[in-house]
Amino acid sequence: LVLELNQIIIPTYGTVPDQQNLHTPEWADFDDKPDSLFFSDGQRRIDFVLVYEDESKKMTHKRSDRKKQKRKRQVYESNLINNGLQLEATRSVLDEKLIFVKVHAPWEVLCTYAEVMHIKLPLQPNDLKTRDSAFNWFSRLFRVDENIIKPEQEFFTAPFQKELLSNFYIQDKDTFFNPATRSRIVHFILSRVEYATKNNVKKFGINKLLDTGIYKAAFPLHDSSFRHLSTDPNCPSERYLLYREWAHPKNIFKLQPLDFIRKYYGEKIGIYFAWLGFYTNMLIVAAVVGVGCFLYGCLTRDNCTWSQEVCDPNIGGNIVMCPQCDKVCTYWNLTITCESSKKLCIFDSFGTLVFAVFMGIWVTLFLEFWKRRQAELEYEWDTVEYLEQEEQVRPEYEARCTHVVMNEITQQEEHVPYTACGKCVRMTFCTSAVFFWILLIIASVIGIIVYRLSVFLVFSATLSQHISGTEAIRKYLTPQTATSVTASLISLIVIMVLNVIYEKVAILITDFELPRTQTDYENSLTTKMFLFQFVNYYSSCFYIAFFKGKFVGHPGNPVYWLGKYRNEECDPGGCLLELTTQLAIIVGGKAIWNNIQEVFLPWVKNLIGRYCTAARSEKVVPRWEQDYHLQPIGKLGLFYEYLEMVIQFGFVTLFVASFPLAPLLALINNMLEIRLDAWKLTTQFRRMVPQKAQDIGAWQPIMQGIAILAVVTNAMIIAFTSDMIPRLVYYWSFSVPPYGSHSSHTMKGYINSTLSVFNVSDFKNASKPFSPWFGNQTTCRQVYRDLRYPPGHQHQYEHNIYYWHVIAAKLAFIIVMEHVIYFVKFIISYVIPDVSQKTKSKVKREKYLTQKLLHENDLKIVKKTMGKIADKIIKGVDSTFRPKAE
């Protein structure tokens, strides 16, 4: 249908006019009005700006290439004019080589394409009464002053139709289509107008012209400077208001003016900031509970019996531990781990279990309440039926529609870019490519693991570890700590490098896949990029949480990687602390790097640009030239903003059992992120083409998948990474008879019970330490928190009964915790509907009134046209059916 409409509306589509028939833009000099958004006549509004470099002044290309570029540009501009757009060209004030082509869409063009694009426009003001929330008095304290940014008037809307023009609420033709809608329509035309034909293949669209350098930029205008109000009374200065009331740092605790953001930037940006604001508000609850659990750990740290035993010189000081690597490592006292054990008491406490359960429920509440909020925005922003009515086919897809197939529903022929077999081949290739690159990421992770295994030997030989040593640095700089920190830093660098590569790979694969619509394209790219990023960011954390230190054997029979690298053990303080360190480095480094990329680099580029033009600063520069010197937003728009936040969402939910302060750090980061993103959009970037969006797209199911996985990961972290289950098993079973000797349940003796004994004479030559044994002791304690029978037992060095009790308790804990949380999640999902009853009623009411309004208006038109003839027909019908008695 869209193709047929385009053929009717665009008569020159598929043809290239002769040289003598080319239409050219009007030329006009700059009128020294820097804030004007109109053509030189002051009447026609500038809806879009195209920028190119005058071919006659180019010196970098061959003359023949310059002529070809000029020809394509002239044909393109001529076809734009043939399609009803009006163009006006003006030479740059600061650089005489640059030409700015201003584009204006007249009323007829706007009406025609509004119908083609199924744009919903106002029918009449919304007369539905809305009830004020009970919390309005409180939220009003944080809202933007309504006297500064006035609330938008609400309307009932319907898809525009030219023949029903009189039914629509038109007070002023100049304002009926707002600037955002006008820019959308013009960009739709720019993306579909042809500029050349080669081998019967049509070349069209502003994107290809930008890629080939024929045009240097194409963008809609900001309506004013962000620093001051516009001097033009016809300009509303919405950009200035957004900067002052939204992007400025002073508004960090204020609610966002979402309707105003949507009006200026479109629904796609509006829905992102609505989601980010909602996520940040929900983090407040999680942060409060997380801080409470952290404080609980701090307050109960001094009552941590097992940590006191580690630090006690009469207990931990008399326990000699076996070396943690072959030959170069030495024996060490358990008291070395005193500081680590104290820190572990903070994070590995009962509060952590409570917080993990809470976060499993919190993430469900967040997703369910967001669905309700999203449904409200769909109604308020007229995107309820967007995908069915307004989503347009991508120009790249249209260009490849060479195959004819029969539509099963309409039983009519339609054009598609590939056959069923071709689609299968494309999907197979794309899926294989995705898995291939994921395997490459896994290979890089394995490389980092091998680094950890090999460099641990170096640090063990370099860092002095004499038994009698009392250096303060040994409390903090152990070989395990040094290895973990350096490996985390290397992992961060590898992650950032791989991100750059995989971004381009994902785009190439998605382009080859050729999705039909822009929404399909973004969803497909989102899925691929998240798969890459998921493996890239989380694989090292999964390794530390669930694999490191789990398969190490015992000193007499250690497990080796690749036949020569001894499998590494956890830090003396436990793998939970190491996981926390890994998270802190990756999350912190990622946040710093992203801010440098997203904020600092555009700011520096714009600063350099302003410095280079400082010598010509006395000249008055027009609005279109000021905007040209800002940074382009990029083809993927807010894709990376979503990706950054969803990756953070994964860190906050997947591994929160190891770091209860993660929601607090995420909350602080997001409060800054909202304002930084707003500042960046309003001050450093050109205005984006406003786009429609019904929801947050593929990010919604991705977050739902993370929420399901988070329950499993947190349960397994508590069971296998922390020491909570072994401590509980000891407290309830092995501290009292028949296994223990204490008369009542206690944690005393836990450390001595969990550290197995190993006879030093049983060391193999390949792993026997170089350092001589000391004293009269003939045994050392095995791997930290290992549970094996002592030497001399008939099952020596095999796992004892305590070990199997702990394994059974861990598996039981995982099953119970998962089922309880999943059951609660199911109940919450069932109780909280995706769309509130209030919103459902509004949607039904609007549909009813809209249909009634259109129907009544149609009857009025018929009655007015038919006049008395209609009345006579009605009377004739009445007399025919009147009873004879009358």
PESUL-V429608 format. One record per run of one state. SS is the DSSP state (~ for helix, > for strand, _ for the rest). FROM is the first residue (numbers start at 0). TO is the last residue. If there is no record, write none. Layout:
ss->SS from->FROM to->TO
ss->SS from->FROM to->TO
//
This chain:
ss->_ from->0 to->0
ss->~ from->1 to->8
ss->_ from->9 to->17
ss->~ from->18 to->20
ss->_ from->21 to->24
ss->> from->25 to->26
ss->_ from->27 to->36
ss->> from->37 to->37
ss->_ from->38 to->43
ss->> from->44 to->44
ss->_ from->45 to->46
ss->> from->47 to->52
ss->_ from->53 to->53
ss->~ from->54 to->56
ss->_ from->57 to->61
ss->~ from->62 to->81
ss->_ from->82 to->83
ss->> from->84 to->90
ss->_ from->91 to->96
ss->> from->97 to->104
ss->_ from->105 to->105
ss->~ from->106 to->115
ss->_ from->116 to->118
ss->> from->119 to->124
ss->_ from->125 to->134
ss->~ from->135 to->138
ss->_ from->139 to->153
ss->> from->154 to->158
ss->_ from->159 to->160
ss->~ from->161 to->166
ss->_ from->167 to->171
ss->~ from->172 to->175
ss->_ from->176 to->177
ss->~ from->178 to->189
ss->_ from->190 to->192
ss->> from->193 to->197
ss->_ from->198 to->199
ss->> from->200 to->203
ss->_ from->204 to->204
ss->~ from->205 to->210
ss->_ from->211 to->215
ss->> from->216 to->219
ss->_ from->220 to->236
ss->~ from->237 to->246
ss->_ from->247 to->247
ss->~ from->248 to->250
ss->_ from->251 to->256
ss->~ from->257 to->264
ss->_ from->265 to->265
ss->~ from->266 to->298
ss->_ from->299 to->299
ss->~ from->300 to->302
ss->_ from->303 to->303
ss->~ from->304 to->310
ss->_ from->311 to->314
ss->~ from->315 to->317
ss->_ from->318 to->318
ss->> from->319 to->320
ss->_ from->321 to->330
ss->> from->331 to->332
ss->~ from->333 to->346
ss->_ from->347 to->348
ss->~ from->349 to->379
ss->_ from->380 to->384
ss->~ from->385 to->388
ss->_ from->389 to->391
ss->> from->392 to->392
ss->_ from->393 to->393
ss->~ from->394 to->398
ss->_ from->399 to->401
ss->> from->402 to->405
ss->_ from->406 to->411
ss->> from->412 to->415
ss->_ from->416 to->418
ss->~ from->419 to->461
ss->_ from->462 to->470
ss->~ from->471 to->474
ss->_ from->475 to->477
ss->~ from->478 to->512
ss->_ from->513 to->515
ss->> from->516 to->516
ss->~ from->517 to->545
ss->_ from->546 to->551
ss->> from->552 to->553
ss->_ from->554 to->555
ss->> from->556 to->557
ss->_ from->558 to->558
ss->> from->559 to->560
ss->_ from->561 to->563
ss->> from->564 to->565
ss->_ from->566 to->573
ss->~ from->574 to->611
ss->_ from->612 to->612
ss->~ from->613 to->615
ss->_ from->616 to->621
ss->~ from->622 to->627
ss->_ from->628 to->629
ss->> from->630 to->630
ss->_ from->631 to->637
ss->~ from->638 to->653
ss->_ from->654 to->654
ss->~ from->655 to->657
ss->_ from->658 to->660
ss->~ from->661 to->683
ss->> from->684 to->684
ss->_ from->685 to->685
ss->> from->686 to->686
ss->_ from->687 to->697
ss->~ from->698 to->720
ss->_ from->721 to->722
ss->~ from->723 to->733
ss->_ from->734 to->734
ss->> from->735 to->735
ss->_ from->736 to->740
ss->> from->741 to->741
ss->_ from->742 to->748
ss->~ from->749 to->753
ss->_ from->754 to->755
ss->> from->756 to->758
ss->~ from->759 to->761
ss->_ from->762 to->777
ss->> from->778 to->780
ss->_ from->781 to->786
ss->> from->787 to->787
ss->_ from->788 to->797
ss->> from->798 to->798
ss->_ from->799 to->799
ss->~ from->800 to->830
ss->_ from->831 to->835
ss->~ from->836 to->865
ss->_ from->866 to->866
ss->~ from->867 to->879
ss->_ from->880 to->885
//
